[in-house]
Amino acid sequence: MSNEATPTKFATFLKDKKVDPRRILTVSHKLESLQPEDRAIRLGKRTARNSEDKKAAPDTRKARSGRPVTERALDAAMTGKSVSGPSKTRIVRAVNVLLEQKKLEKIDLRALF
């Protein structure tokens, strides 16, 4: 019995909500790509770590990862293969943006995987 015969929760969710997997890739690329403010956050953390003055508090905001969802990770999620935790989070973030555009409710990680 292969995973192809029984669709995963993720695959059925995408089919029910009429979400195209290719759109997940493009939305994730827009969400996760590094912006100038992310580079500034990373620079601030690096200079604070290397400086002699330990009292200077680094910026508490978190920079984007710079790593969008890949087609390979999306295919693994659709077929039921193992997907890493950060990849699942990025997929859920992208799906939520698409659901928000369709005026639907956001979902959490446990609803998809």
Residue pairs with C-beta under 8 A, 6 or more apart in sequence:
3 79
3 80
3 81
4 79
7 15
8 77
8 78
8 79
8 80
9 111
9 112
9 113
10 77
10 78
10 91
10 112
10 113
11 78
11 79
13 19
13 107
13 111
13 112
14 21
14 78
14 95
17 99
17 102
17 104
19 95
19 98
19 99
21 74
21 78
23 98
24 69
24 74
24 91
24 94
24 95
24 98
25 68
25 69
25 70
25 71
25 74
25 94
27 94
27 97
27 98
28 68
28 69
28 90
28 91
28 93
28 94
29 68
29 69
31 64
31 68
31 90
31 93
31 94
31 97
32 64
32 65
32 66
32 67
32 68
32 69
32 90
33 64
33 66
33 68
34 63
34 64
34 66
35 64
37 63
38 63
38 64
38 66
39 63
41 59
41 61
41 62
41 63
42 63
44 58
44 59
45 58
45 59
48 56
48 57
48 58
49 58
65 86
65 90
67 86
67 90
68 90
69 87
69 90
69 91
69 94
70 87
73 83
73 84
73 87
73 90
73 91
74 91
75 81
76 82
76 83
77 83
77 87
77 88
77 91
77 113
83 91
83 113
88 109
88 112
88 113
89 109
91 112
92 107
92 108
92 109
92 112
95 107
95 112
96 106
96 107
99 105
99 106
99 107
100 106
